[in-house]
C-alpha cells in the first residue's frame, strides 16, 4: 500500500513538473511591447515625444513582423541592445530581424556577449548591411529640428570580463551640456564607472532572471544584479544632482541557454521621451 501511494505521489509530481515545463516554454515565446514614458530633465523641447523602439537579447527568436510593422512611421529610432543572435542561430534569421527593424526607423546597435560567440564577422556584415549603425565605443549625434542629443554605444568586451570595457568616449567640450543616452548590453558596466556623464542608460543581458521562482527569486552571482535586475531605476551617486541618471534594464525578447521563462516575461519597449513639466 505504501509503495502504491509513493508511486501515485511520484506520478503527481512528474505531472506537475511536466505542466510547469510546458508553461515555461510557452512563456518563452510570448510577445509583448511595453509602452512607457521617460522624463529627462535636459531633453530639448523639440525631442519631446521622440519615440524609441528598444529591443535587446533577441538570441534565436524571430521578431514578430505583424506586431512591429505597424510601428513604421510611429517610432523615430530603433535601439538594439546586443545579443542579436547567438552561436548556432541561422544567419537568415538575423538578416530577417535586421531587415524588419531597419524598415521601421534608423537603427543603432551594440554587441552583446552572445554575438561574439557567433561568427562575428558575418554578424557585423549583416548588421551593417541592413543599414544599421553598429556602435563600437563611440558617440553619434541624433538631430531634430536643429537640436541634438548624443547616443553613446559601448561595445561588449570581445574577450569578456566586466573590467575589460573601453573607456567611455568623451564628448566635445561644446557638447557637454547635451542630453546623453548610453546603450550598453550589460548593466554591470555601470558598476565599473566612477561617474557617468549621461542622463539615461539602456541595457539588457539579465533577462530579468529569466526563471524567477516563488519564494526563491532569481539567483545571480554578482551583487550588482541583485539590486539592478529589470525595470527602471534612478541611480544615486552618478551624473549630477541637477540631472540624475536613469537606468532601464530590459528583460529582453529572447532567452539564453534554455527556451524557458517563469516570472520574467519577454518584452520589447516603445520609449517616449518627455521633457520635465515644471
C-alpha positions as CSV (number, residue, x, y, z in Angstrom):
1,X,0.0,0.0,0.0
2,X,2.8,2.4,0.9
3,X,4.5,1.7,-2.4
4,X,1.3,2.4,-4.3
5,X,0.9,5.8,-2.6
6,X,4.6,6.5,-3.3
7,X,4.0,5.8,-7.0
8,X,0.9,8.0,-7.0
9,X,2.9,10.8,-5.4
10,X,5.8,10.5,-7.9
11,X,3.3,10.4,-10.8
12,X,1.6,13.6,-9.5
13,X,5.0,15.3,-9.1
14,X,6.0,14.3,-12.6
15,X,2.7,15.7,-13.9
16,X,3.2,19.0,-12.1
17,X,6.8,19.3,-13.4
18,X,5.7,18.5,-16.9
19,X,2.9,21.1,-16.8
20,X,5.3,23.7,-15.4
21,X,7.7,22.9,-18.1
22,X,5.1,23.4,-20.8
23,X,4.1,26.7,-19.2
24,X,7.7,27.9,-19.1
25,X,8.3,27.0,-22.7
26,X,5.1,28.8,-23.7
27,X,6.1,31.9,-21.7
28,X,9.4,32.0,-23.5
29,X,7.7,32.6,-26.8
30,X,5.2,35.2,-25.8
31,X,5.3,38.6,-27.4
32,X,4.6,42.0,-25.8
33,X,5.5,45.6,-26.2
34,X,5.7,47.8,-23.1
35,X,4.9,51.4,-23.8
36,X,6.4,53.9,-21.3
37,X,7.4,57.5,-21.0
38,X,10.7,58.6,-19.7
39,X,11.0,62.1,-18.3
40,X,14.5,63.6,-18.9
41,X,15.5,67.0,-17.4
42,X,17.8,68.0,-20.3
43,X,15.7,66.8,-23.2
44,X,15.4,69.5,-25.8
45,X,11.8,70.7,-26.4
46,X,11.8,69.5,-30.0
47,X,12.6,66.0,-28.8
48,X,9.5,65.9,-26.6
49,X,7.6,62.9,-27.9
50,X,10.6,61.3,-29.5
51,X,9.9,57.5,-29.6
52,X,12.5,54.7,-29.4
53,X,11.8,51.1,-30.1
54,X,14.2,49.3,-27.7
55,X,14.8,45.6,-28.2
56,X,17.6,43.6,-26.6
57,X,18.5,39.9,-26.2
58,X,16.8,38.5,-29.3
59,X,19.0,35.4,-29.4
60,X,17.3,32.8,-31.6
61,X,13.9,34.4,-31.8
62,X,12.3,35.8,-34.9
63,X,10.9,39.3,-34.4
64,X,7.1,39.4,-35.0
65,X,6.6,41.4,-38.2
66,X,2.8,41.6,-37.6
67,X,3.4,43.3,-34.2
68,X,6.3,45.6,-35.3
69,X,5.3,46.6,-38.9
70,X,2.5,48.9,-37.6
71,X,5.2,50.9,-35.8
72,X,6.7,52.1,-39.1
73,X,6.5,55.9,-39.1
74,X,5.4,55.9,-35.4
75,X,8.9,55.4,-33.9
76,X,11.8,57.8,-34.6
77,X,14.7,55.3,-33.9
78,X,15.3,51.7,-33.1
79,X,17.9,50.8,-30.4
80,X,19.2,47.2,-30.3
81,X,20.9,46.3,-27.1
82,X,23.0,43.3,-28.0
83,X,22.7,39.5,-28.2
84,X,21.0,40.0,-31.5
85,X,21.9,36.4,-32.3
86,X,23.9,33.5,-30.8
87,X,26.1,30.6,-31.8
88,X,24.1,28.1,-33.9
89,X,21.3,30.5,-34.8
90,X,20.6,30.8,-38.5
91,X,22.2,33.8,-40.2
92,X,19.0,34.2,-42.2
93,X,17.1,34.8,-39.0
94,X,19.4,37.7,-38.0
95,X,19.1,39.0,-41.6
96,X,15.3,38.9,-41.4
97,X,15.3,40.6,-38.0
98,X,17.6,43.4,-39.1
99,X,15.7,44.0,-42.3
100,X,12.5,44.3,-40.3
101,X,13.9,46.7,-37.8
102,X,15.6,48.8,-40.4
103,X,12.3,49.2,-42.2
104,X,10.8,50.9,-39.2
105,X,13.3,53.8,-38.4
106,X,17.1,54.4,-38.2
107,X,18.7,51.6,-36.3
108,X,21.6,51.8,-33.8
109,X,23.0,48.6,-32.3
110,X,25.7,47.4,-29.9
111,X,27.2,43.9,-29.4
112,X,26.3,41.5,-26.6
113,X,28.4,38.6,-25.3
114,X,26.5,36.0,-27.4
115,X,27.1,38.0,-30.6
116,X,30.8,37.4,-30.1
117,X,30.3,33.7,-29.7
118,X,28.7,33.5,-33.2
119,X,30.5,34.3,-36.4
120,X,31.1,37.9,-35.5
121,X,32.4,38.9,-39.0
122,X,29.2,37.6,-40.6
123,X,27.1,39.1,-37.8
124,X,28.6,42.5,-38.3
125,X,28.2,42.3,-42.1
126,X,24.5,41.5,-41.7
127,X,24.0,44.3,-39.1
128,X,25.8,46.9,-41.2
129,X,24.4,45.6,-44.5
130,X,20.9,46.3,-43.2
131,X,21.7,50.0,-42.9
132,X,22.0,49.9,-39.1
133,X,24.7,51.9,-37.3
134,X,26.9,49.5,-35.2
135,X,28.4,51.5,-32.3
136,X,31.8,50.3,-31.1
137,X,32.6,52.6,-28.1
138,X,31.6,55.7,-30.0
139,X,29.3,58.6,-29.9
140,X,26.7,59.6,-32.6
141,X,24.6,62.7,-32.7
142,X,20.8,62.5,-33.3
143,X,19.4,65.7,-34.7
144,X,15.9,67.0,-34.7
145,X,14.9,70.5,-35.9
146,X,18.3,71.9,-35.2
147,X,18.6,70.4,-31.7
148,X,20.9,67.5,-30.8
149,X,21.2,64.6,-28.3
150,X,24.2,62.3,-28.0
151,X,23.9,58.5,-28.2
152,X,26.9,56.5,-26.9
153,X,27.2,52.8,-27.8
154,X,29.5,50.7,-25.5
155,X,30.8,47.6,-27.1
156,X,30.8,44.4,-25.0
157,X,34.4,43.3,-24.4
158,X,35.4,40.9,-27.1
159,X,37.3,38.8,-24.5
160,X,34.6,39.1,-21.9
161,X,35.1,40.2,-18.3
162,X,33.4,43.1,-16.6
163,X,36.7,45.1,-16.3
164,X,37.7,44.9,-20.0
165,X,35.4,47.6,-21.3
166,X,36.9,50.5,-23.2
167,X,36.8,54.0,-21.6
168,X,33.6,56.0,-22.1
169,X,34.3,58.0,-25.3
170,X,34.5,61.7,-24.5
171,X,32.3,64.3,-26.0
172,X,33.4,67.7,-27.3
173,X,33.7,70.4,-24.8
174,X,31.0,72.4,-26.5
175,X,28.6,69.4,-26.2
176,X,28.9,68.5,-22.5
177,X,25.5,70.0,-21.7
178,X,23.7,68.0,-24.4
179,X,21.5,65.2,-23.2
180,X,23.3,61.9,-23.5
181,X,21.9,58.3,-23.8
182,X,24.2,55.3,-23.3
183,X,23.4,52.0,-25.0
184,X,25.2,49.1,-23.4
185,X,24.4,45.4,-23.3
186,X,25.3,44.5,-19.7
187,X,24.2,47.0,-17.0
188,X,27.1,45.6,-14.9
189,X,29.2,48.1,-16.9
190,X,27.9,50.8,-14.6
191,X,29.5,49.2,-11.5
192,X,32.9,49.9,-13.0
193,X,32.3,53.6,-13.6
194,X,33.2,56.3,-11.1
195,X,31.0,58.9,-12.8
196,X,28.7,58.7,-15.8
197,X,28.1,62.0,-17.6
198,X,24.8,60.9,-19.0
199,X,21.1,61.1,-18.5
200,X,19.8,57.6,-19.5
201,X,21.3,54.1,-19.8
202,X,19.5,51.4,-21.8
203,X,20.7,47.8,-21.1
204,X,19.6,44.2,-21.2
205,X,21.5,41.0,-20.6
206,X,19.9,40.0,-17.3
207,X,16.7,38.6,-18.8
208,X,15.1,39.7,-15.5
209,X,16.5,36.4,-14.1
210,X,14.6,34.5,-16.9
211,X,13.3,31.9,-14.4
212,X,12.1,33.6,-11.2
213,X,10.8,31.0,-8.8
214,X,8.3,31.8,-6.0
215,X,10.0,32.4,-2.6
216,X,13.4,31.9,-4.2
217,X,13.5,34.6,-6.8
218,X,16.3,34.6,-9.3
219,X,19.9,33.8,-8.4
220,X,22.8,36.0,-9.7
221,X,26.4,35.6,-9.0
222,X,27.2,39.3,-8.8
223,X,25.7,41.5,-6.1
224,X,25.0,44.2,-8.6
225,X,22.3,42.1,-10.3
226,X,20.5,41.6,-7.0
227,X,19.9,45.3,-6.9
228,X,19.6,46.1,-10.6
229,X,17.8,43.2,-12.3
230,X,15.0,44.5,-14.6
231,X,12.9,47.7,-14.9
232,X,13.6,51.4,-14.4
233,X,15.9,52.8,-11.8
234,X,17.3,56.2,-10.8
235,X,20.9,55.6,-9.8
236,X,22.3,57.7,-6.9
237,X,25.9,58.8,-7.0
238,X,26.2,59.1,-10.8
239,X,25.6,62.0,-13.1
240,X,24.8,65.2,-11.2
241,X,22.3,66.3,-8.6
242,X,20.7,68.5,-11.2
243,X,20.4,65.7,-13.8
244,X,20.0,62.3,-12.1
245,X,21.0,59.2,-14.1
246,X,18.2,56.8,-15.1
247,X,18.8,53.2,-16.0
248,X,16.3,50.9,-17.8
249,X,17.1,47.2,-17.8
250,X,15.0,45.2,-20.3
251,X,14.1,41.6,-19.7
252,X,14.8,41.1,-23.3
253,X,12.8,39.3,-26.1
254,X,14.7,36.0,-26.3
255,X,16.1,33.5,-23.9
256,X,19.6,32.4,-23.0
257,X,20.6,28.7,-23.0
258,X,17.1,27.2,-22.5
259,X,13.9,28.4,-24.0
260,X,12.2,28.8,-20.6
261,X,10.7,31.7,-18.7
262,X,8.9,32.0,-15.5
263,X,8.0,35.2,-13.6
264,X,10.1,37.3,-16.1
265,X,8.1,37.7,-19.3
266,X,9.7,38.6,-22.6
267,X,9.4,42.2,-23.6
268,X,10.2,44.9,-26.1
269,X,9.8,48.6,-25.4
270,X,8.4,51.7,-27.0
271,X,10.0,54.5,-25.0
272,X,8.6,58.0,-25.4
273,X,11.0,60.7,-24.2
274,X,9.4,63.6,-22.4
275,X,10.6,67.0,-21.1
276,X,10.0,67.7,-17.5
277,X,7.0,69.9,-17.0
278,X,7.7,72.5,-14.2
